[in-house]
Amino acid sequence: MSNMNPQEQQLVAWLSDMDEDLAFALAKKMLLEENANPLRVLELCRAAMDIVGQRFEEGEYFLPELVLAGEMLENISAIAKPLIKSAPGEAPKTLGRVLIGTVQGDLHDIGKNIVGFMLDINGFEVKDIGVDAPIESFISAIEEWKPDVVALSGFLTLAFTSMKETIAAFDQRGLRSNFKVMIGGGQIDEQVRKYTGADAFGVNAVEAVHLCKRWMGVTA
């Protein structure tokens, strides 16, 4: 993320280095005392999460760090989110409904949570069915809630098969034409998208939001 001022660089550094107390205190000060743009603060959090993700992939960080990173993000989000919602002159409107869940066999939820959160603050209604979600959980949520987009998340390579089976089940139940399917998490690329049968893949939360907006006919 370019053009960061020294304070913003400090926040990203503390977040990505797991200095939880320092990072939280700084984010709180920026949001509540200095009236920083909450979306900008969340963008900084996302930049820090990208660094955390890289360190995890390189074997420098492990699962506990990912969990802590998720907790730090949630704590900062809890302060930032109400500040976004109350922006003057913005009537809350729903651009569309997005059902999101981590597929069966995978327990990763940080990426999913960030995507859900970013969709939420961008005006989408989000229903999250959690991690290790069996096909039936997706099916019943689709039938009951009628989403516009179904987002399948998975970090592990074994999740790709789960994604393929889940999307195949949508076909078998005759539901597939009612919504768009996007996948994300881990090492997902065009080849994986073809294998699973999804409509698109997103490499990060911002891209996921752009995809949903495009599908809903909203200019991003």
C-alpha positions in Angstrom: 0.0 0.0 0.0 1.7 3.2 -1.2 1.5 6.8 0.2 1.3 5.9 3.8 2.3 8.6 6.3 4.6 7.7 9.2 1.7 7.1 11.6 0.0 4.8 9.1 3.3 2.9 8.5 3.6 2.5 12.2 0.1 1.0 12.5 0.8 -1.5 9.7 4.1 -2.4 11.3 2.7 -3.0 14.8 -0.2 -5.0 13.4 2.0 -7.2 11.2 4.5 -7.6 14.0 1.8 -8.7 16.4 2.2 -5.8 18.8 -1.4 -6.0 19.8 -1.7 -3.4 22.5 0.3 -0.8 20.7 -1.6 -1.3 17.4 -5.0 -1.2 19.1 -4.1 2.0 21.1 -2.9 3.7 17.9 -5.9 2.7 15.8 -8.2 3.8 18.6 -6.5 7.2 18.8 -6.6 7.6 15.0 -10.3 6.8 14.9 -11.7 8.4 18.0 -9.4 11.4 18.7 -8.1 12.3 15.2 -11.2 11.4 13.2 -9.2 9.4 10.7 -11.3 7.9 7.9 -12.5 4.6 9.2 -12.3 3.0 5.8 -8.7 4.1 5.5 -7.9 2.5 8.9 -9.5 -0.7 7.8 -7.5 -0.5 4.5 -4.3 -0.3 6.7 -5.5 -3.3 8.6 -5.9 -5.2 5.4 -2.4 -4.2 4.2 -1.1 -5.6 7.5 -3.1 -8.8 7.1 -1.5 -9.2 3.6 1.9 -9.1 5.3 0.8 -11.5 8.0 -0.5 -13.9 5.3 2.9 -13.7 3.5 4.8 -14.5 6.7 2.4 -17.4 7.3 3.1 -18.8 3.8 6.8 -18.4 4.3 6.7 -20.4 7.6 7.6 -17.4 9.7 4.2 -17.2 11.3 1.9 -20.1 12.3 -1.8 -20.6 13.2 -1.6 -18.8 16.5 -0.4 -15.6 14.7 -3.2 -15.9 12.2 -5.8 -16.2 15.0 -4.3 -13.2 16.9 -4.3 -11.2 13.7 -8.0 -12.0 13.3 -8.7 -10.9 16.8 -6.8 -7.6 16.4 -8.8 -6.9 13.2 -12.1 -7.6 15.0 -11.2 -5.3 17.9 -10.3 -2.4 15.6 -13.3 -3.2 13.3 -15.6 -2.9 16.4 -14.6 0.7 16.7 -14.3 1.6 13.0 -17.6 0.0 11.8 -20.1 2.2 13.7 -18.2 5.3 12.4 -18.7 4.2 8.8 -22.4 3.4 9.3 -23.1 6.9 10.7 -21.5 8.8 7.9 -23.9 11.8 7.2 -26.3 11.6 4.3 -25.8 7.9 3.6 -29.0 6.0 3.8 -28.3 2.3 4.4 -29.2 0.4 1.3 -28.5 -3.1 0.3 -26.8 -3.7 -3.0 -27.4 -7.4 -2.8 -27.2 -10.5 -0.6 -24.0 -12.5 -0.3 -23.9 -15.9 1.4 -20.4 -16.8 2.6 -18.8 -19.8 4.2 -15.6 -21.8 4.4 -16.1 -25.2 2.7 -16.2 -28.6 4.3 -12.8 -29.8 5.5 -11.3 -26.3 6.0 -11.3 -24.3 9.3 -9.7 -21.1 8.1 -11.9 -18.1 8.7 -9.7 -15.0 8.7 -9.9 -14.4 5.0 -13.6 -15.1 5.0 -14.2 -12.8 7.9 -12.3 -9.9 6.2 -14.3 -10.5 2.9 -17.6 -10.6 4.8 -16.7 -7.5 6.7 -15.6 -5.5 3.6 -18.8 -6.5 1.8 -20.9 -5.4 4.8 -19.3 -2.0 4.9 -19.7 -1.6 1.2 -23.5 -2.0 1.4 -24.1 -5.7 1.0 -26.2 -7.9 3.3 -24.0 -10.8 4.3 -24.9 -14.1 5.8 -21.9 -16.1 7.1 -22.4 -19.8 7.7 -19.1 -20.4 9.3 -16.2 -22.8 8.7 -16.2 -26.5 7.7 -19.6 -25.9 6.2 -21.2 -29.1 4.7 -22.9 -28.9 1.3 -26.4 -29.2 3.0 -25.7 -26.0 5.1 -25.1 -24.0 1.9 -28.1 -25.5 0.2 -30.5 -24.8 3.1 -29.2 -21.3 3.5 -29.6 -20.7 -0.3 -33.2 -22.0 -0.3 -34.1 -20.0 2.8 -32.3 -16.8 2.2 -32.1 -16.5 -1.7 -28.7 -14.9 -2.0 -27.5 -13.0 -5.2 -23.9 -14.3 -4.7 -22.5 -17.3 -2.9 -18.9 -17.0 -1.8 -17.0 -20.2 -1.0 -13.8 -19.8 1.0 -11.0 -22.2 1.5 -7.3 -21.9 2.4 -6.1 -25.5 2.0 -5.7 -27.2 -1.4 -8.1 -30.0 -0.3 -10.8 -27.2 -0.2 -10.7 -27.1 -4.0 -12.4 -30.5 -4.2 -15.0 -29.4 -1.6 -15.7 -26.3 -3.6 -16.1 -28.4 -6.8 -18.5 -30.8 -5.0 -20.5 -27.9 -3.4 -21.0 -26.1 -6.7 -21.9 -29.5 -8.4 -24.6 -29.9 -5.7 -26.0 -26.5 -6.6 -26.3 -27.7 -10.2 -27.9 -31.0 -9.1 -30.6 -29.2 -7.1 -31.3 -26.8 -10.0 -30.3 -23.8 -7.9 -27.1 -22.8 -9.8 -28.8 -20.3 -12.2 -30.2 -18.2 -9.3 -26.9 -16.7 -8.2 -23.2 -16.1 -9.0 -20.5 -18.1 -7.3 -17.1 -16.8 -6.3 -14.3 -18.5 -4.6 -11.3 -17.2 -2.6 -8.6 -18.0 -0.2 -5.1 -19.6 -0.4 -3.6 -20.4 -3.7 -6.7 -19.8 -5.9 -6.2 -19.0 -9.6 -7.9 -19.3 -12.9 -7.1 -23.0 -13.1 -8.8 -23.7 -9.8 -11.8 -21.6 -10.8 -12.2 -23.8 -13.9 -11.8 -27.0 -11.9 -14.5 -25.9 -9.3 -16.9 -24.4 -11.8 -17.1 -21.1 -10.0 -18.0 -17.9 -11.9 -15.0 -16.0 -10.6 -12.3 -15.9 -8.0 -11.0 -13.0 -5.9 -7.5 -12.8 -4.7 -8.4 -10.4 -1.8 -11.3 -8.8 -0.1 -11.2 -5.6 -2.2 -11.5 -7.7 -5.4 -14.3 -9.7 -3.9 -16.2 -6.4 -3.3 -15.5 -5.3 -6.9 -16.8 -8.6 -8.3 -20.0 -8.4 -6.3 -20.6 -4.8 -7.3 -20.0 -5.6 -10.9 -22.5 -8.6 -10.7 -25.1 -6.3 -9.1 -24.6 -3.7 -11.8 -23.1 -1.2 -9.4 -20.2 0.8 -10.8 -17.4 0.2 -8.3 
